[in-house]
Amino acid sequence: MLYQIKQYFKILLKSTNQHGVHSPFVYDLVTKCFYNSKKQQAYKTIKAYQKRLRQNKTTIKVTDLGAGSQVFKSKSRTISQITKVAGSNYKEAKLLYRLASYFKPNTILELGTSLGVATQALALGSPEANITTIEGCPNISEVAREQFKHFDLNNITLKTGDFKTVIQQLDSQITYDLIYCDGNHNKQATLYYFEALLPKTHNDSILIFDDIYWSKDMTEAWETIKKHPRVTVTIDTYAFGFVFFRQEQAKEHFTIRL
């Protein structure tokens, strides 16, 4: 936690807003999407989704295939407890909604469904998209599946299992317009997923990494990804790391204050 706090203040010191951005592509993204303060009807649905989870006092046993929790010691947790600390918060979910609405991806892949908060936001933002989301814990997966059904989210395919295994089973003919990685906060695993998913991206794909300052190892993974020859543009917002492969742009890294 101390590492995260130190990194947060470092980001505040070196970050900028739209006035420090000279790339038209990034400038439009920041002003029209990141900083879009217009109220959306979907925000009420996002809030209702999270409220229903917070009110759920059912206890489940969690199977954690990733780096583990920085909060919980016990494997048994209530849905309400998990909602408070895992997955996207309301602010992050709203941003993911705006991103999906802005880019209008046709195909979306998510690693780390958790309780489906981010999945729902992406589905609301791009209701015509085909969304595949992967969750490692069977019990959490079932809760997310029930939530999707309750909120009539019919464009989501939920797969349960180890990320590495499920990625290998994905249709090799499909590329993804947007990939959101929020699970297994481990350097080695994160770099593996990045390399494994590269063949499933194209010039206009967006790759989003959550919790890039989860630990020193995760930050090192982020720095390695930024240097990859296929990566041209990255945006660091502290909470998220955005990766773009636009070959028409010179390589440049941005740190944006949200």
Secondary structure as UniProt FT lines:
FT   HELIX           2..14
FT   HELIX           18..20
FT   HELIX           24..29
FT   HELIX           30..34
FT   HELIX           41..54
FT   STRAND          59..61
FT   STRAND          76..78
FT   HELIX           79..85
FT   HELIX           90..103
FT   STRAND          107..111
FT   TURN            114..115
FT   HELIX           117..125
FT   TURN            127..128
FT   STRAND          130..135
FT   HELIX           138..150
FT   TURN            151..152
FT   TURN            154..155
FT   STRAND          156..160
FT   HELIX           163..169
FT   TURN            172..173
FT   STRAND          178..181
FT   HELIX           187..197
FT   HELIX           198..200
FT   TURN            203..204
FT   STRAND          206..210
FT   TURN            212..213
FT   HELIX           216..226
FT   TURN            229..230
FT   STRAND          233..236
FT   STRAND          240..244
FT   TURN            247..248
FT   STRAND          252..256
//
